[in-house]
Amino acid sequence: VQKIVDSTTPTTKIDVSGCTPSPERASFDMGATVTFVNKDDVEHRISFSPTVNFIVPANDTLVKVFNFWEFPGIRYYKCDETDKAGMVVANKI
């Protein structure tokens, strides 16, 4: 079952366990604090671009403030360089 959040519904948590983002589409205001959750026994690298990437530790969470984009818009990311990708909509505040 694929979980999708309407782009108008703010999301503050993204589960990347199994490198299957849930929700697959997330929406939040630029500058929002978002928690990435990893319930797996291995860490996961989340990559929005070569310069915007980070590690979510195994069996842990990582809190990120989304302030690394200058403009609002749709951004795609990969987990561990797999084809499984998620999408975030960074809304204008």
BATI-502920 format. One record per residue: x, y, z of N, C-alpha, C in turn. Coordinates in pm, whole numbers, plus 32768, in hexadecimal, padded with zeros to 4 digits. Example, Ala and Ser with C-alpha at 12.3 -4.5 7.8 and 13.67 -1.06 7.14 Angstrom:
<nodes>
8527/7DC7/830C/84CE/7E3E/830C/8528/7EB6/830C
8505/7F1F/82C4/8557/7F96/82CA/850A/8003/8313
</nodes>
This chain:
<nodes>
8055/7F8B/8000/8000/8000/8000/8059/807B/8000
8043/80D0/7FA2/8094/814A/7F94/8050/81BA/7FE1
809D/81FD/8036/8067/826D/8081/808D/82ED/803A
802A/833F/801F/8042/83BF/7FDD/7FFE/842B/802F
8045/8496/8047/800D/8507/808E/7FF4/8575/802A
7F7D/85AD/802B/7F5B/861C/7FD3/7FC0/868C/7FE7
7FE6/86CE/7F7C/804F/8734/7F86/8025/87AB/7FDC
7FA7/87B4/8001/7F7C/8821/8058/7F7E/87F9/80EB
7F98/877B/8108/7F9C/874B/8191/802B/874E/81C5
8049/879E/822C/80D3/87A5/825F/8100/871F/829A
817B/86FA/827E/81B6/8680/82B2/8230/86A6/8304
823D/866C/8379/82B3/868A/83CA/8304/860D/83E5
82D7/8599/83B6/8321/851D/83CB/8320/84CB/834B
8396/8497/8327/83A4/843F/82B3/83EB/83C1/82E1
83AB/834F/82CF/83E6/82CE/82F3/842F/8297/827A
84B2/827F/8286/8503/824D/8216/852C/81BB/822B
84EB/8177/8287/850A/80EA/82A2/84F8/8099/8222
8554/803D/820B/854F/7FEB/8192/8566/803A/8113
8595/80B4/811F/85A7/810F/80AD/8525/811D/805E
84B6/8113/80A5/8434/8128/8069/83F2/819C/80B2
8405/8216/8080/83D4/828C/80C7/833E/8287/80E2
831A/82AD/815B/828E/82B4/8181/8279/8333/81D2
822E/8391/819F/81E6/838C/8120/8246/839E/80AA
821A/836E/8037/826D/837B/7FBF/8277/840C/7F92
820B/8456/7FA8/8208/84E5/7F8A/81EF/852E/800D
8244/858E/802B/8236/85DB/80A6/8235/866F/8084
81F4/86BC/80D8/81E9/874B/80C2/8203/8795/8144
8252/87FF/813C/826B/8852/81B2/829D/88DA/8185
8295/8939/81E1/82C5/89BF/81C4/835D/89C3/81C5
8397/8A17/8170/8427/8A2A/8173/844D/8A57/8200
84B7/8A21/8235/84E2/8A40/82BC/84A5/89E7/8326
844C/898A/82FD/840C/8930/835C/8470/88CB/8394
8452/889B/840B/84A1/8831/8448/845F/87AC/8426
84AB/8752/83E6/8477/86D1/83BA/84C9/8663/83FC
8485/85FE/8430/84C7/858D/8470/84C7/8517/8410
853E/84E2/83F2/854C/8469/83A2/8559/83F4/8403
850B/838C/83EE/8507/8317/8445/8541/82A0/83FA
859A/8256/843C/85D5/81DD/8403/85C9/816C/846A
8573/810B/844E/855E/809B/84A9/85B4/8022/8484
8609/8031/8420/865E/7FC3/83F1/86DE/7FB8/8444
8720/7F45/8437/879E/7F2C/847D/8816/7F67/8434
87FF/7FAA/83C4/886A/7FE9/8378/8847/807C/8360
88AD/80CF/8353/8895/815C/8336/8869/816D/82A6
882A/81DE/8287/8800/81FC/81FF/882F/8288/81D9
8865/8293/815F/888F/8315/812A/881C/834E/80D7
87EF/83C3/80FC/8787/840A/80B3/87CC/8475/805F
87B4/8471/7FDB/87F9/84CB/7F7F/8795/851B/7F2D
8794/859D/7F43/8746/85F7/7EF0/8798/8624/7E78
881B/862C/7E8B/8878/8655/7E22/8903/8630/7E54
896A/863E/7DFF/89F1/861F/7E2F/8A1C/8673/7EA7
89E5/86EA/7EB5/8A0D/8741/7F23/89AA/8742/7F98
8933/870B/7F82/88CF/8706/7FED/88AC/8674/8007
88F5/8639/8066/88DB/85AF/808C/8903/859D/811E
88CD/8536/815C/88E8/851F/81EA/88CA/848E/820C
88FC/8462/827E/88EC/83D9/82AE/8883/83D7/831D
8823/837B/8312/87C5/8361/837E/87F9/82E3/83C4
8825/82EF/8441/8861/827E/8487/8802/8206/8495
883C/818F/84A4/87EE/8115/84BA/879E/8121/853B
8721/80F2/8537/86C9/80F1/85AC/86C6/8176/85F5
86B9/81E1/85A7/86C1/8266/85E3/8672/82C9/858E
867A/8346/85B5/863C/83B1/8569/86A4/841D/854D
8686/846F/84EC/86DB/84E1/84CD/867F/8558/84B4
8697/85C4/84FA/8645/863C/84EC/8690/869E/8493
864C/86CC/842B/8688/872B/83CE/862E/87A5/83C2
866B/881A/83BB/8622/8894/839D/8634/88AD/8308
85C7/88B0/82BF/85D0/88BD/822F/85E1/894F/8207
865D/897D/8211/867F/8A05/81EB/86F0/8A07/8184
8707/8996/813F/8775/8992/80E0/8749/89A9/8050
86CE/89D8/803B/86A1/8A01/7FB6/867C/8A93/7FBA
869E/8AD8/7F52/8682/8B67/7F4C/85F1/8B83/7F22
85B8/8B28/7ECF/8533/8B3E/7E99/84D8/8AC8/7EB8
8456/8AE1/7EC8/83F9/8A72/7EDC/83EF/8A1F/7E5D
83BB/89A6/7E6A/83A8/8951/7DF5/83AA/88BE/7E19
83A6/886B/7DB1/83A5/87DA/7DC1/8435/87A8/7DBD
8459/8755/7E1D/84E0/871A/7E22/84D2/8682/7E2F
8522/8639/7DE4/8523/85A7/7DEA/85A1/857A/7E33
8599/8507/7E75/860E/84D2/7EBA/8614/843B/7EAB
868C/8407/7EBC/86A2/8376/7EB7/86D1/8346/7F40
86BC/82C7/7F57/86EA/8287/7FD1/8753/821F/7FAB
87CB/8230/7FDC/883A/81D3/7FC0/8850/81BD/7F2A
8838/8225/7EDB/884E/821F/7E49/87FD/81B1/7E05
878B/8189/7E40/8732/812A/7E00/86D3/8175/7DA4
8681/812C/7D5E/861B/816A/7D0B/85A3/8194/7D5F
85A2/816C/7DDD/8533/8193/7E35/8549/8223/7E5F
84EF/8278/7E34/8500/8306/7E4F/8482/8340/7E8D
8496/83AF/7ED0/8426/83F8/7F09/8424/8484/7ECE
83BD/84CD/7EF2/83AE/8555/7EC1/8381/85AD/7F34
83B8/8624/7F3A/8388/8687/7F99/835F/8704/7F4D
82F6/8742/7F7E/82CA/87C2/7F4A/82EE/8829/7FB3
834B/887F/7F92/8374/88EA/7FED/831F/8965/7FCF
82C6/8984/802C/8267/89F1/8017/82A3/8A77/8041
8275/8ADF/8000/829D/8B67/8022/8260/8B8C/80AA
82AD/8BCD/80FF/8276/8BF5/8180/824C/8C86/817E
</nodes>
